[in-house]
Amino acid sequence: MRKFAAAAVLLGSMFMVSGCAALVGGAVGAGGTATGYEVHLDNERDRVEEAYKEGRMSREEYDIRVDQIRRDSAVQ
């Protein structure tokens, strides 16, 4: 679901730009960067959840980390 949302953000950013091909290229580059960052956050969220389930992280630390990841994400 998150990958679909990231792809939707990428496509939306491409359609918002009109005119010059250089601007479209810039929008694609920015969209690709944003998508890569969302994938990184998704991986980090999985890593934090795994650490919590294995008992390497307290509930308080887990909640703090998940909240940080949620605030950093453009797709909520």
C-alpha positions in Angstrom: 0.0 0.0 0.0 2.8 2.4 0.9 4.6 1.7 -2.4 1.3 2.5 -4.3 1.0 5.8 -2.4 4.6 6.7 -3.2 4.0 5.9 -6.8 0.8 8.1 -6.8 2.9 11.0 -5.3 5.4 10.6 -8.1 2.8 10.6 -10.8 1.0 13.5 -9.2 4.2 15.5 -9.1 4.8 14.8 -12.8 1.3 16.0 -13.8 1.6 19.2 -11.8 4.6 20.3 -13.9 3.8 21.7 -17.4 5.8 23.1 -20.2 9.5 22.6 -20.4 11.0 19.1 -20.6 13.7 20.2 -18.1 11.0 20.9 -15.5 9.5 17.4 -16.1 12.9 15.8 -15.7 13.3 17.8 -12.4 9.9 16.6 -11.2 10.7 13.0 -12.0 14.0 13.3 -10.2 12.3 14.9 -7.1 9.6 12.3 -7.2 12.2 9.5 -7.5 14.0 10.9 -4.5 10.8 11.1 -2.5 9.9 7.6 -3.4 13.4 6.3 -2.4 13.1 8.1 1.0 9.6 6.6 1.6 11.1 3.1 0.9 13.9 3.8 3.3 11.3 4.9 6.0 9.3 1.7 5.3 12.4 -0.4 5.8 13.3 1.5 9.0 9.7 1.0 10.3 10.1 -2.8 9.7 13.4 -2.9 11.4 12.0 -1.0 14.5 9.0 -3.3 14.6 11.3 -6.4 14.4 13.5 -5.1 17.2 10.5 -4.5 19.4 9.0 -8.0 18.8 12.4 -9.6 19.6 12.6 -7.6 22.9 15.6 -5.5 22.0 13.5 -2.3 22.4 11.1 -1.1 25.1 7.5 -0.1 24.3 8.4 3.5 25.1 11.4 3.6 22.7 9.3 1.8 20.0 6.5 4.4 20.3 9.0 7.2 20.0 10.8 5.8 17.0 7.5 5.0 15.2 6.3 8.5 15.8 9.5 9.9 14.4 9.2 7.8 11.3 5.5 8.8 10.9 6.4 12.5 11.2 9.2 12.2 8.6 7.0 10.5 6.1 5.2 12.5 3.4 2.7 9.6 2.9 0.6 9.3 6.0 
